[in-house]
């Protein structure tokens, strides 16, 4: 096993401070998407249902999978003012881990 120190890949001058990396914007968006999916449930680990723009389905699927391990199922498709929407549901974290 090779041990790599941070100083081996990122030289730091004496007395300088290593800054924490900024929070990844993708991580922020993923959190926002999951919060939208679970906004109508008291516990984010429970099954959820939400309406999302169809064009953003991949982002919402990513969020549901990342936080709850839950795939999304489209239960309804409709148009409103020329924009396509999906009503989706997810099994929730507890169901996905077999709790």
Residue pairs with C-beta under 8 A, 6 or more apart in sequence:
6 12
6 18
10 18
12 18
29 59
30 59
30 62
30 63
30 66
30 67
31 63
33 56
33 59
33 60
33 62
33 63
34 44
34 63
34 64
34 66
34 67
34 68
36 50
36 52
36 60
37 48
37 50
37 52
37 60
37 63
37 64
37 72
37 88
37 90
38 44
38 48
38 50
39 50
40 48
40 49
40 50
41 47
41 48
41 92
44 67
44 68
44 93
45 68
45 92
45 93
45 94
46 92
46 93
46 94
47 89
47 90
47 91
47 92
47 95
48 89
48 90
48 92
49 75
49 87
49 88
49 89
49 90
50 60
50 87
50 88
50 89
51 85
51 86
51 87
51 88
52 60
52 85
52 86
52 88
53 83
53 84
53 85
53 86
54 77
54 83
54 84
54 85
54 86
55 83
55 84
57 72
57 74
57 86
57 88
60 72
60 88
61 71
61 72
64 70
64 71
64 72
64 90
65 71
67 93
68 90
68 91
68 92
68 93
68 96
69 93
69 96
69 97
70 90
70 91
70 92
70 93
70 95
70 96
71 90
71 91
72 88
72 89
72 90
73 88
73 89
73 90
74 86
74 87
74 88
75 87
75 88
75 89
76 86
76 87
77 84
77 85
77 86
77 87
78 84
78 85
78 87
79 85
93 99
